[in-house]
Amino acid sequence: MPWQQKAMSLIGRPVGVSLATGQGVSGILCGMHNGQIFVLQYMYHSQFATMHYTFAQVQDIHPFPSCYPHPT
């Protein structure tokens, strides 16, 4: 399945984004518009920024896995 199709079902959810450069970013996938994705990313302290990446910059998008309780 092309990542664009997968991404449509991930809007509003935490994702990891594999970039064509080999780097990765993570955050909340806010949306897709005009050949770009918009990801809300944590910067530092209490600051967040919505970053945008063109479709050409994106290699794949993955949903965050579920958390599992730690054994006590």
PQR file with spaces between the fields and no chain letter, atoms N, CA, C, O and H, PARSE charges and radii, in Angstrom:
ATOM       1  N    MET     1       0.849   -1.177    0.000 -0.4000 1.5000
ATOM       2  CA   MET     1       0.000    0.000    0.000 -0.0000 2.0000
ATOM       3  C    MET     1       0.895    1.241    0.000  0.5500 1.7000
ATOM       4  O    MET     1       1.801    1.339    0.828 -0.5500 1.4000
ATOM       5  N    PRO     2       0.661    2.183   -0.904 -0.5600 1.5000
ATOM       6  CA   PRO     2       1.463    3.407   -0.917  0.2800 2.0000
ATOM       7  C    PRO     2       1.306    4.170    0.407  0.5500 1.7000
ATOM       8  O    PRO     2       0.240    4.155    1.022 -0.5500 1.4000
ATOM       9  N    TRP     3       2.377    4.830    0.826 -0.4000 1.5000
ATOM      10  CA   TRP     3       2.326    5.505    2.126 -0.0000 2.0000
ATOM      11  C    TRP     3       1.237    6.577    2.171  0.5500 1.7000
ATOM      12  O    TRP     3       0.671    6.822    3.236 -0.5500 1.4000
ATOM      13  H    TRP     3       3.243    4.842    0.326  0.4000 1.0000
ATOM      14  N    GLN     4       0.931    7.224    1.040 -0.4000 1.5000
ATOM      15  CA   GLN     4      -0.103    8.266    1.038 -0.0000 2.0000
ATOM      16  C    GLN     4      -1.466    7.697    1.436  0.5500 1.7000
ATOM      17  O    GLN     4      -2.233    8.336    2.156 -0.5500 1.4000
ATOM      18  H    GLN     4       1.391    7.026    0.175  0.4000 1.0000
ATOM      19  N    GLN     5      -1.752    6.490    0.954 -0.4000 1.5000
ATOM      20  CA   GLN     5      -3.015    5.831    1.300 -0.0000 2.0000
ATOM      21  C    GLN     5      -3.043    5.493    2.788  0.5500 1.7000
ATOM      22  O    GLN     5      -4.044    5.721    3.467 -0.5500 1.4000
ATOM      23  H    GLN     5      -1.130    5.971    0.369  0.4000 1.0000
ATOM      24  N    LYS     6      -1.937    4.948    3.284 -0.4000 1.5000
ATOM      25  CA   LYS     6      -1.826    4.584    4.694 -0.0000 2.0000
ATOM      26  C    LYS     6      -1.956    5.832    5.574  0.5500 1.7000
ATOM      27  O    LYS     6      -2.603    5.795    6.621 -0.5500 1.4000
ATOM      28  H    LYS     6      -1.124    4.762    2.732  0.4000 1.0000
ATOM      29  N    ALA     7      -1.341    6.929    5.144 -0.4000 1.5000
ATOM      30  CA   ALA     7      -1.330    8.160    5.937 -0.0000 2.0000
ATOM      31  C    ALA     7      -2.727    8.721    6.153  0.5500 1.7000
ATOM      32  O    ALA     7      -2.996    9.314    7.198 -0.5500 1.4000
ATOM      33  H    ALA     7      -0.816    6.960    4.293  0.4000 1.0000
ATOM      34  N    MET     8      -3.613    8.547    5.196 -0.4000 1.5000
ATOM      35  CA   MET     8      -4.972    9.080    5.335 -0.0000 2.0000
ATOM      36  C    MET     8      -5.660    8.538    6.587  0.5500 1.7000
ATOM      37  O    MET     8      -6.429    9.251    7.232 -0.5500 1.4000
ATOM      38  H    MET     8      -3.395    8.065    4.347  0.4000 1.0000
ATOM      39  N    SER     9      -5.386    7.284    6.929 -0.4000 1.5000
ATOM      40  CA   SER     9      -6.012    6.684    8.112 -0.0000 2.0000
ATOM      41  C    SER     9      -5.270    7.031    9.400  0.5500 1.7000
ATOM      42  O    SER     9      -5.729    6.683   10.489 -0.5500 1.4000
ATOM      43  H    SER     9      -4.761    6.705    6.406  0.4000 1.0000
ATOM      44  N    LEU    10      -4.134    7.710    9.289 -0.4000 1.5000
ATOM      45  CA   LEU    10      -3.321    8.030   10.467 -0.0000 2.0000
ATOM      46  C    LEU    10      -3.429    9.493   10.892  0.5500 1.7000
ATOM      47  O    LEU    10      -2.783    9.900   11.858 -0.5500 1.4000
ATOM      48  H    LEU    10      -3.762    7.993    8.405  0.4000 1.0000
ATOM      49  N    ILE    11      -4.225   10.282   10.197 -0.4000 1.5000
ATOM      50  CA   ILE    11      -4.359   11.697   10.546 -0.0000 2.0000
ATOM      51  C    ILE    11      -4.915   11.823   11.965  0.5500 1.7000
ATOM      52  O    ILE    11      -5.918   11.200   12.314 -0.5500 1.4000
ATOM      53  H    ILE    11      -4.750    9.952    9.413  0.4000 1.0000
ATOM      54  N    GLY    12      -4.243   12.641   12.771 -0.4000 1.5000
ATOM      55  CA   GLY    12      -4.627   12.833   14.166 -0.0000 2.0000
ATOM      56  C    GLY    12      -3.946   11.874   15.121  0.5500 1.7000
ATOM      57  O    GLY    12      -4.174   11.935   16.329 -0.5500 1.4000
ATOM      58  H    GLY    12      -3.429   13.148   12.488  0.4000 1.0000
ATOM      59  N    ARG    13      -3.111   10.987   14.595 -0.4000 1.5000
ATOM      60  CA   ARG    13      -2.443    9.977   15.430 -0.0000 2.0000
ATOM      61  C    ARG    13      -0.936   10.204   15.456  0.5500 1.7000
ATOM      62  O    ARG    13      -0.392   10.851   14.561 -0.5500 1.4000
ATOM      63  H    ARG    13      -2.925   10.937   13.613  0.4000 1.0000
ATOM      64  N    PRO    14      -0.252    9.673   16.483 -0.5600 1.5000
ATOM      65  CA   PRO    14       1.208    9.773   16.516  0.2800 2.0000
ATOM      66  C    PRO    14       1.831    8.854   15.467  0.5500 1.7000
ATOM      67  O    PRO    14       1.445    7.693   15.329 -0.5500 1.4000
ATOM      68  N    VAL    15       2.798    9.395   14.736 -0.4000 1.5000
ATOM      69  CA   VAL    15       3.435    8.645   13.657 -0.0000 2.0000
ATOM      70  C    VAL    15       4.946    8.860   13.674  0.5500 1.7000
ATOM      71  O    VAL    15       5.453    9.832   14.235 -0.5500 1.4000
ATOM      72  H    VAL    15       3.111   10.338   14.849  0.4000 1.0000
ATOM      73  N    GLY    16       5.638    7.929   13.046 -0.4000 1.5000
ATOM      74  CA   GLY    16       7.039    8.091   12.703 -0.0000 2.0000
ATOM      75  C    GLY    16       7.116    8.246   11.196  0.5500 1.7000
ATOM      76  O    GLY    16       6.473    7.501   10.456 -0.5500 1.4000
ATOM      77  H    GLY    16       5.226    7.140   12.590  0.4000 1.0000
ATOM      78  N    VAL    17       7.898    9.209   10.743 -0.4000 1.5000
ATOM      79  CA   VAL    17       8.013    9.487    9.313 -0.0000 2.0000
ATOM      80  C    VAL    17       9.439    9.189    8.871  0.5500 1.7000
ATOM      81  O    VAL    17      10.387    9.786    9.380 -0.5500 1.4000
ATOM      82  H    VAL    17       8.421    9.814   11.344  0.4000 1.0000
ATOM      83  N    SER    18       9.593    8.270    7.927 -0.4000 1.5000
ATOM      84  CA   SER    18      10.894    7.990    7.321 -0.0000 2.0000
ATOM      85  C    SER    18      11.079    8.940    6.152  0.5500 1.7000
ATOM      86  O    SER    18      10.263    8.972    5.231 -0.5500 1.4000
ATOM      87  H    SER    18       8.823    7.784    7.513  0.4000 1.0000
ATOM      88  N    LEU    19      12.155    9.712    6.194 -0.4000 1.5000
ATOM      89  CA   LEU    19      12.426   10.664    5.126 -0.0000 2.0000
ATOM      90  C    LEU    19      13.384   10.065    4.106  0.5500 1.7000
ATOM      91  O    LEU    19      14.137    9.142    4.419 -0.5500 1.4000
ATOM      92  H    LEU    19      12.818    9.685    6.942  0.4000 1.0000
ATOM      93  N    ALA    20      13.355   10.587    2.899 -0.4000 1.5000
ATOM      94  CA   ALA    20      14.207   10.094    1.813 -0.0000 2.0000
ATOM      95  C    ALA    20      15.686   10.297    2.120  0.5500 1.7000
ATOM      96  O    ALA    20      16.531    9.625    1.529 -0.5500 1.4000
ATOM      97  H    ALA    20      12.744   11.336    2.645  0.4000 1.0000
ATOM      98  N    THR    21      16.017   11.210    3.033 -0.4000 1.5000
ATOM      99  CA   THR    21      17.412   11.472    3.412 -0.0000 2.0000
ATOM     100  C    THR    21      17.979   10.392    4.323  0.5500 1.7000
ATOM     101  O    THR    21      19.184   10.353    4.573 -0.5500 1.4000
ATOM     102  H    THR    21      15.330   11.756    3.513  0.4000 1.0000
ATOM     103  N    GLY    22      17.109    9.513    4.818 -0.4000 1.5000
ATOM     104  CA   GLY    22      17.540    8.501    5.775 -0.0000 2.0000
ATOM     105  C    GLY    22      17.256    8.914    7.210  0.5500 1.7000
ATOM     106  O    GLY    22      17.415    8.107    8.126 -0.5500 1.4000
ATOM     107  H    GLY    22      16.131    9.545    4.615  0.4000 1.0000
ATOM     108  N    GLN    23      16.840   10.148    7.421 -0.4000 1.5000
ATOM     109  CA   GLN    23      16.480   10.615    8.751 -0.0000 2.0000
ATOM     110  C    GLN    23      15.030   10.269    9.034  0.5500 1.7000
ATOM     111  O    GLN    23      14.287    9.851    8.145 -0.5500 1.4000
ATOM     112  H    GLN    23      16.711   10.803    6.677  0.4000 1.0000
ATOM     113  N    GLY    24      14.644   10.449   10.280 -0.4000 1.5000
ATOM     114  CA   GLY    24      13.264   10.218   10.660 -0.0000 2.0000
ATOM     115  C    GLY    24      12.784   11.303   11.595  0.5500 1.7000
ATOM     116  O    GLY    24      13.580   11.916   12.305 -0.5500 1.4000
ATOM     117  H    GLY    24      15.247   10.788   11.002  0.4000 1.0000
ATOM     118  N    VAL    25      11.489   11.542   11.600 -0.4000 1.5000
ATOM     119  CA   VAL    25      10.869   12.490   12.522 -0.0000 2.0000
ATOM     120  C    VAL    25       9.622   11.827   13.088  0.5500 1.7000
ATOM     121  O    VAL    25       9.088   10.882   12.507 -0.5500 1.4000
ATOM     122  H    VAL    25      10.842   11.044   11.023  0.4000 1.0000
ATOM     123  N    SER    26       9.167   12.333   14.225 -0.4000 1.5000
ATOM     124  CA   SER    26       7.952   11.782   14.811 -0.0000 2.0000
ATOM     125  C    SER    26       7.094   12.906   15.356  0.5500 1.7000
ATOM     126  O    SER    26       7.585   13.990   15.670 -0.5500 1.4000
ATOM     127  H    SER    26       9.601   13.101   14.696  0.4000 1.0000
ATOM     128  N    GLY    27       5.820   12.631   15.459 -0.4000 1.5000
ATOM     129  CA   GLY    27       4.871   13.603   15.982 -0.0000 2.0000
ATOM     130  C    GLY    27       3.459   13.194   15.612  0.5500 1.7000
ATOM     131  O    GLY    27       3.208   12.048   15.238 -0.5500 1.4000
ATOM     132  H    GLY    27       5.421   11.751   15.203  0.4000 1.0000
ATOM     133  N    ILE    28       2.544   14.136   15.720 -0.4000 1.5000
ATOM     134  CA   ILE    28       1.147   13.900   15.369 -0.0000 2.0000
ATOM     135  C    ILE    28       0.952   14.295   13.909  0.5500 1.7000
ATOM     136  O    ILE    28       1.281   15.416   13.520 -0.5500 1.4000
ATOM     137  H    ILE    28       2.748   15.067   16.024  0.4000 1.0000
ATOM     138  N    LEU    29       0.424   13.387   13.104 -0.4000 1.5000
ATOM     139  CA   LEU    29       0.132   13.708   11.707 -0.0000 2.0000
ATOM     140  C    LEU    29      -1.136   14.563   11.683  0.5500 1.7000
ATOM     141  O    LEU    29      -2.235   14.072   11.939 -0.5500 1.4000
ATOM     142  H    LEU    29       0.157   12.477   13.420  0.4000 1.0000
ATOM     143  N    CYS    30      -0.965   15.850   11.369 -0.4000 1.5000
ATOM     144  CA   CYS    30      -2.098   16.792   11.397 -0.0000 2.0000
ATOM     145  C    CYS    30      -2.916   16.766   10.121  0.5500 1.7000
ATOM     146  O    CYS    30      -4.119   17.025   10.151 -0.5500 1.4000
ATOM     147  H    CYS    30      -0.073   16.250   11.161  0.4000 1.0000
ATOM     148  N    GLY    31      -2.282   16.459    9.000 -0.4000 1.5000
ATOM     149  CA   GLY    31      -3.033   16.441    7.757 -0.0000 2.0000
ATOM     150  C    GLY    31      -2.138   16.348    6.543  0.5500 1.7000
ATOM     151  O    GLY    31      -0.911   16.312    6.642 -0.5500 1.4000
ATOM     152  H    GLY    31      -1.304   16.249    8.975  0.4000 1.0000
ATOM     153  N    MET    32      -2.793   16.309    5.385 -0.4000 1.5000
ATOM     154  CA   MET    32      -2.113   16.257    4.087 -0.0000 2.0000
ATOM     155  C    MET    32      -2.831   17.243    3.178  0.5500 1.7000
ATOM     156  O    MET    32      -4.060   17.258    3.112 -0.5500 1.4000
ATOM     157  H    MET    32      -3.789   16.338    5.304  0.4000 1.0000
ATOM     158  N    HIS    33      -2.047   18.077    2.470 -0.4000 1.5000
ATOM     159  CA   HIS    33      -2.664   19.094    1.618 -0.0000 2.0000
ATOM     160  C    HIS    33      -1.647   19.577    0.592  0.5500 1.7000
ATOM     161  O    HIS    33      -0.494   19.839    0.933 -0.5500 1.4000
ATOM     162  H    HIS    33      -1.049   18.065    2.523  0.4000 1.0000
ATOM     163  N    ASN    34      -2.069   19.695   -0.653 -0.4000 1.5000
ATOM     164  CA   ASN    34      -1.215   20.225   -1.727 -0.0000 2.0000
ATOM     165  C    ASN    34       0.152   19.540   -1.817  0.5500 1.7000
ATOM     166  O    ASN    34       1.176   20.207   -1.966 -0.5500 1.4000
ATOM     167  H    ASN    34      -3.006   19.482   -0.930  0.4000 1.0000
ATOM     168  N    GLY    35       0.163   18.215   -1.726 -0.4000 1.5000
ATOM     169  CA   GLY    35       1.412   17.476   -1.878 -0.0000 2.0000
ATOM     170  C    GLY    35       2.353   17.581   -0.702  0.5500 1.7000
ATOM     171  O    GLY    35       3.556   17.362   -0.847 -0.5500 1.4000
ATOM     172  H    GLY    35      -0.669   17.673   -1.605  0.4000 1.0000
ATOM     173  N    GLN    36       1.819   17.917    0.474 -0.4000 1.5000
ATOM     174  CA   GLN    36       2.628   18.013    1.682 -0.0000 2.0000
ATOM     175  C    GLN    36       1.925   17.312    2.835  0.5500 1.7000
ATOM     176  O    GLN    36       0.700   17.192    2.855 -0.5500 1.4000
ATOM     177  H    GLN    36       0.842   18.095    0.591  0.4000 1.0000
ATOM     178  N    ILE    37       2.723   16.851    3.797 -0.4000 1.5000
ATOM     179  CA   ILE    37       2.166   16.378    5.061 -0.0000 2.0000
ATOM     180  C    ILE    37       2.531   17.401    6.127  0.5500 1.7000
ATOM     181  O    ILE    37       3.532   18.107    6.009 -0.5500 1.4000
ATOM     182  H    ILE    37       3.719   16.949    3.780  0.4000 1.0000
ATOM     183  N    PHE    38       1.711   17.474    7.165 -0.4000 1.5000
ATOM     184  CA   PHE    38       1.930   18.405    8.265 -0.0000 2.0000
ATOM     185  C    PHE    38       2.001   17.592    9.554  0.5500 1.7000
ATOM     186  O    PHE    38       1.078   16.848    9.885 -0.5500 1.4000
ATOM     187  H    PHE    38       0.898   16.900    7.261  0.4000 1.0000
ATOM     188  N    VAL    39       3.119   17.746   10.282 -0.4000 1.5000
ATOM     189  CA   VAL    39       3.378   16.958   11.481 -0.0000 2.0000
ATOM     190  C    VAL    39       3.639   17.907   12.649  0.5500 1.7000
ATOM     191  O    VAL    39       4.528   18.755   12.577 -0.5500 1.4000
ATOM     192  H    VAL    39       3.869   18.350   10.013  0.4000 1.0000
ATOM     193  N    LEU    40       2.863   17.764   13.725 -0.4000 1.5000
ATOM     194  CA   LEU    40       3.084   18.546   14.940 -0.0000 2.0000
ATOM     195  C    LEU    40       4.204   17.875   15.720  0.5500 1.7000
ATOM     196  O    LEU    40       4.062   16.737   16.168 -0.5500 1.4000
ATOM     197  H    LEU    40       2.141   17.075   13.784  0.4000 1.0000
ATOM     198  N    GLN    41       5.325   18.584   15.881 -0.4000 1.5000
ATOM     199  CA   GLN    41       6.504   18.022   16.532 -0.0000 2.0000
ATOM     200  C    GLN    41       6.834   18.808   17.795  0.5500 1.7000
ATOM     201  O    GLN    41       6.625   20.019   17.861 -0.5500 1.4000
ATOM     202  H    GLN    41       5.441   19.508   15.516  0.4000 1.0000
ATOM     203  N    TYR    42       7.351   18.102   18.792 -0.4000 1.5000
ATOM     204  CA   TYR    42       7.837   18.733   20.020 -0.0000 2.0000
ATOM     205  C    TYR    42       9.204   19.323   19.736  0.5500 1.7000
ATOM     206  O    TYR    42      10.062   18.656   19.158 -0.5500 1.4000
ATOM     207  H    TYR    42       7.521   17.118   18.739  0.4000 1.0000
ATOM     208  N    MET    43       9.413   20.564   20.136 -0.4000 1.5000
ATOM     209  CA   MET    43      10.697   21.217   19.914 -0.0000 2.0000
ATOM     210  C    MET    43      11.541   21.167   21.195  0.5500 1.7000
ATOM     211  O    MET    43      12.544   20.455   21.248 -0.5500 1.4000
ATOM     212  H    MET    43       8.716   21.106   20.605  0.4000 1.0000
ATOM     213  N    TYR    44      11.139   21.919   22.222 -0.4000 1.5000
ATOM     214  CA   TYR    44      11.801   21.902   23.524 -0.0000 2.0000
ATOM     215  C    TYR    44      10.943   22.672   24.509  0.5500 1.7000
ATOM     216  O    TYR    44      10.027   23.397   24.123 -0.5500 1.4000
ATOM     217  H    TYR    44      10.325   22.498   22.179  0.4000 1.0000
ATOM     218  N    HIS    45      11.254   22.503   25.792 -0.4000 1.5000
ATOM     219  CA   HIS    45      10.535   23.146   26.887 -0.0000 2.0000
ATOM     220  C    HIS    45       9.036   22.919   26.699  0.5500 1.7000
ATOM     221  O    HIS    45       8.582   21.783   26.834 -0.5500 1.4000
ATOM     222  H    HIS    45      11.998   21.914   26.106  0.4000 1.0000
ATOM     223  N    SER    46       8.268   23.933   26.398 -0.4000 1.5000
ATOM     224  CA   SER    46       6.829   23.731   26.171 -0.0000 2.0000
ATOM     225  C    SER    46       6.444   24.162   24.762  0.5500 1.7000
ATOM     226  O    SER    46       5.310   24.574   24.515 -0.5500 1.4000
ATOM     227  H    SER    46       8.637   24.856   26.289  0.4000 1.0000
ATOM     228  N    GLN    47       7.405   24.061   23.837 -0.4000 1.5000
ATOM     229  CA   GLN    47       7.153   24.530   22.478 -0.0000 2.0000
ATOM     230  C    GLN    47       6.964   23.378   21.496  0.5500 1.7000
ATOM     231  O    GLN    47       7.701   22.392   21.503 -0.5500 1.4000
ATOM     232  H    GLN    47       8.325   23.726   24.038  0.4000 1.0000
ATOM     233  N    PHE    48       5.955   23.542   20.660 -0.4000 1.5000
ATOM     234  CA   PHE    48       5.655   22.598   19.593 -0.0000 2.0000
ATOM     235  C    PHE    48       5.613   23.380   18.288  0.5500 1.7000
ATOM     236  O    PHE    48       5.347   24.582   18.291 -0.5500 1.4000
ATOM     237  H    PHE    48       5.356   24.342   20.654  0.4000 1.0000
ATOM     238  N    ALA    49       5.870   22.713   17.186 -0.4000 1.5000
ATOM     239  CA   ALA    49       5.809   23.368   15.877 -0.0000 2.0000
ATOM     240  C    ALA    49       5.202   22.408   14.869  0.5500 1.7000
ATOM     241  O    ALA    49       5.472   21.208   14.895 -0.5500 1.4000
ATOM     242  H    ALA    49       6.085   21.736   17.183  0.4000 1.0000
ATOM     243  N    THR    50       4.384   22.947   13.986 -0.4000 1.5000
ATOM     244  CA   THR    50       3.858   22.148   12.886 -0.0000 2.0000
ATOM     245  C    THR    50       4.836   22.266   11.726  0.5500 1.7000
ATOM     246  O    THR    50       5.006   23.340   11.148 -0.5500 1.4000
ATOM     247  H    THR    50       4.164   23.923   13.965  0.4000 1.0000
ATOM     248  N    MET    51       5.471   21.156   11.395 -0.4000 1.5000
ATOM     249  CA   MET    51       6.452   21.105   10.316 -0.0000 2.0000
ATOM     250  C    MET    51       5.766   20.515    9.088  0.5500 1.7000
ATOM     251  O    MET    51       4.825   19.731    9.210 -0.5500 1.4000
ATOM     252  H    MET    51       5.332   20.284   11.864  0.4000 1.0000
ATOM     253  N    HIS    52       6.237   20.893    7.918 -0.4000 1.5000
ATOM     254  CA   HIS    52       5.659   20.332    6.698 -0.0000 2.0000
ATOM     255  C    HIS    52       6.758   19.709    5.853  0.5500 1.7000
ATOM     256  O    HIS    52       7.885   20.200    5.797 -0.5500 1.4000
ATOM     257  H    HIS    52       7.001   21.530    7.819  0.4000 1.0000
ATOM     258  N    TYR    53       6.400   18.621    5.203 -0.4000 1.5000
ATOM     259  CA   TYR    53       7.315   17.865    4.346 -0.0000 2.0000
ATOM     260  C    TYR    53       6.589   17.568    3.042  0.5500 1.7000
ATOM     261  O    TYR    53       5.419   17.187    3.047 -0.5500 1.4000
ATOM     262  H    TYR    53       5.484   18.222    5.248  0.4000 1.0000
ATOM     263  N    THR    54       7.285   17.744    1.931 -0.4000 1.5000
ATOM     264  CA   THR    54       6.672   17.433    0.640 -0.0000 2.0000
ATOM     265  C    THR    54       6.584   15.921    0.476  0.5500 1.7000
ATOM     266  O    THR    54       7.334   15.176    1.106 -0.5500 1.4000
ATOM     267  H    THR    54       8.236   18.054    1.927  0.4000 1.0000
ATOM     268  N    PHE    55       5.670   15.477   -0.366 -0.4000 1.5000
ATOM     269  CA   PHE    55       5.544   14.045   -0.627 -0.0000 2.0000
ATOM     270  C    PHE    55       6.871   13.467   -1.108  0.5500 1.7000
ATOM     271  O    PHE    55       7.196   12.324   -0.786 -0.5500 1.4000
ATOM     272  H    PHE    55       5.060   16.083   -0.878  0.4000 1.0000
ATOM     273  N    ALA    56       7.642   14.239   -1.875 -0.4000 1.5000
ATOM     274  CA   ALA    56       8.927   13.758   -2.393 -0.0000 2.0000
ATOM     275  C    ALA    56       9.938   13.521   -1.274  0.5500 1.7000
ATOM     276  O    ALA    56      10.850   12.710   -1.433 -0.5500 1.4000
ATOM     277  H    ALA    56       7.378   15.167   -2.137  0.4000 1.0000
ATOM     278  N    GLN    57       9.792   14.220   -0.141 -0.4000 1.5000
ATOM     279  CA   GLN    57      10.710   14.055    0.985 -0.0000 2.0000
ATOM     280  C    GLN    57      10.384   12.826    1.825  0.5500 1.7000
ATOM     281  O    GLN    57      11.232   12.355    2.583 -0.5500 1.4000
ATOM     282  H    GLN    57       9.051   14.879   -0.012  0.4000 1.0000
ATOM     283  N    VAL    58       9.171   12.300    1.699 -0.4000 1.5000
ATOM     284  CA   VAL    58       8.697   11.214    2.568 -0.0000 2.0000
ATOM     285  C    VAL    58       8.887    9.870    1.882  0.5500 1.7000
ATOM     286  O    VAL    58       8.488    9.671    0.735 -0.5500 1.4000
ATOM     287  H    VAL    58       8.482   12.682    1.083  0.4000 1.0000
ATOM     288  N    GLN    59       9.513    8.946    2.625 -0.4000 1.5000
ATOM     289  CA   GLN    59       9.688    7.585    2.119 -0.0000 2.0000
ATOM     290  C    GLN    59       8.577    6.673    2.628  0.5500 1.7000
ATOM     291  O    GLN    59       8.067    5.836    1.884 -0.5500 1.4000
ATOM     292  H    GLN    59       9.837    9.108    3.557  0.4000 1.0000
ATOM     293  N    ASP    60       8.196    6.838    3.912 -0.4000 1.5000
ATOM     294  CA   ASP    60       7.139    6.007    4.492 -0.0000 2.0000
ATOM     295  C    ASP    60       6.638    6.650    5.780  0.5500 1.7000
ATOM     296  O    ASP    60       7.299    7.521    6.345 -0.5500 1.4000
ATOM     297  H    ASP    60       8.611    7.519    4.516  0.4000 1.0000
ATOM     298  N    ILE    61       5.482    6.221    6.234 -0.4000 1.5000
ATOM     299  CA   ILE    61       4.894    6.679    7.492 -0.0000 2.0000
ATOM     300  C    ILE    61       4.435    5.453    8.264  0.5500 1.7000
ATOM     301  O    ILE    61       3.826    4.540    7.708 -0.5500 1.4000
ATOM     302  H    ILE    61       4.946    5.513    5.775  0.4000 1.0000
ATOM     303  N    HIS    62       4.744    5.451    9.575 -0.4000 1.5000
ATOM     304  CA   HIS    62       4.400    4.306   10.421 -0.0000 2.0000
ATOM     305  C    HIS    62       3.640    4.784   11.654  0.5500 1.7000
ATOM     306  O    HIS    62       4.018    5.788   12.257 -0.5500 1.4000
ATOM     307  H    HIS    62       5.239    6.192   10.027  0.4000 1.0000
ATOM     308  N    PRO    63       2.573    4.080   12.039 -0.5600 1.5000
ATOM     309  CA   PRO    63       1.879    4.435   13.278  0.2800 2.0000
ATOM     310  C    PRO    63       2.729    4.043   14.480  0.5500 1.7000
ATOM     311  O    PRO    63       3.500    3.085   14.416 -0.5500 1.4000
ATOM     312  N    PHE    64       2.588    4.786   15.573 -0.4000 1.5000
ATOM     313  CA   PHE    64       3.260    4.393   16.808 -0.0000 2.0000
ATOM     314  C    PHE    64       2.634    3.089   17.296  0.5500 1.7000
ATOM     315  O    PHE    64       1.430    2.887   17.140 -0.5500 1.4000
ATOM     316  H    PHE    64       1.962    5.564   15.625  0.4000 1.0000
ATOM     317  N    PRO    65       3.435    2.208   17.881 -0.5600 1.5000
ATOM     318  CA   PRO    65       2.865    0.978   18.446  0.2800 2.0000
ATOM     319  C    PRO    65       2.131    1.287   19.753  0.5500 1.7000
ATOM     320  O    PRO    65       2.323    2.347   20.349 -0.5500 1.4000
ATOM     321  N    SER    66       1.307    0.367   20.178 -0.4000 1.5000
ATOM     322  CA   SER    66       0.608    0.507   21.457 -0.0000 2.0000
ATOM     323  C    SER    66       1.587    0.341   22.601  0.5500 1.7000
ATOM     324  O    SER    66       2.598   -0.349   22.471 -0.5500 1.4000
ATOM     325  H    SER    66       1.151   -0.494   19.694  0.4000 1.0000
ATOM     326  N    CYS    67       1.285    0.974   23.720 -0.4000 1.5000
ATOM     327  CA   CYS    67       2.088    0.802   24.937 -0.0000 2.0000
ATOM     328  C    CYS    67       1.618   -0.466   25.646  0.5500 1.7000
ATOM     329  O    CYS    67       0.437   -0.811   25.619 -0.5500 1.4000
ATOM     330  H    CYS    67       0.464    1.534   23.826  0.4000 1.0000
ATOM     331  N    TYR    68       2.552   -1.138   26.269 -0.4000 1.5000
ATOM     332  CA   TYR    68       2.217   -2.319   27.052 -0.0000 2.0000
ATOM     333  C    TYR    68       2.581   -2.048   28.498  0.5500 1.7000
ATOM     334  O    TYR    68       3.596   -1.401   28.758 -0.5500 1.4000
ATOM     335  H    TYR    68       3.511   -0.858   26.291  0.4000 1.0000
ATOM     336  N    PRO    69       1.785   -2.521   29.452 -0.5600 1.5000
ATOM     337  CA   PRO    69       2.114   -2.283   30.863  0.2800 2.0000
ATOM     338  C    PRO    69       3.449   -2.931   31.219  0.5500 1.7000
ATOM     339  O    PRO    69       3.796   -4.006   30.730 -0.5500 1.4000
ATOM     340  N    HIS    70       4.175   -2.246   32.076 -0.4000 1.5000
ATOM     341  CA   HIS    70       5.436   -2.804   32.565 -0.0000 2.0000
ATOM     342  C    HIS    70       5.130   -3.793   33.688  0.5500 1.7000
ATOM     343  O    HIS    70       4.225   -3.559   34.490 -0.5500 1.4000
ATOM     344  H    HIS    70       3.893   -1.373   32.473  0.4000 1.0000
ATOM     345  N    PRO    71       5.876   -4.893   33.750 -0.5600 1.5000
ATOM     346  CA   PRO    71       5.661   -5.838   34.861  0.2800 2.0000
ATOM     347  C    PRO    71       6.034   -5.183   36.191  0.5500 1.7000
ATOM     348  O    PRO    71       6.965   -4.381   36.258 -0.5500 1.4000
ATOM     349  N    THR    72       5.302   -5.531   37.238 -0.4000 1.5000
ATOM     350  CA   THR    72       5.608   -4.955   38.557 -0.0000 2.0000
ATOM     351  C    THR    72       6.161   -5.991   39.484  0.5500 1.7000
ATOM     352  O    THR    72       6.474   -5.686   40.635 -0.5500 1.4000
ATOM     353  H    THR    72       4.546   -6.183   37.184  0.4000 1.0000
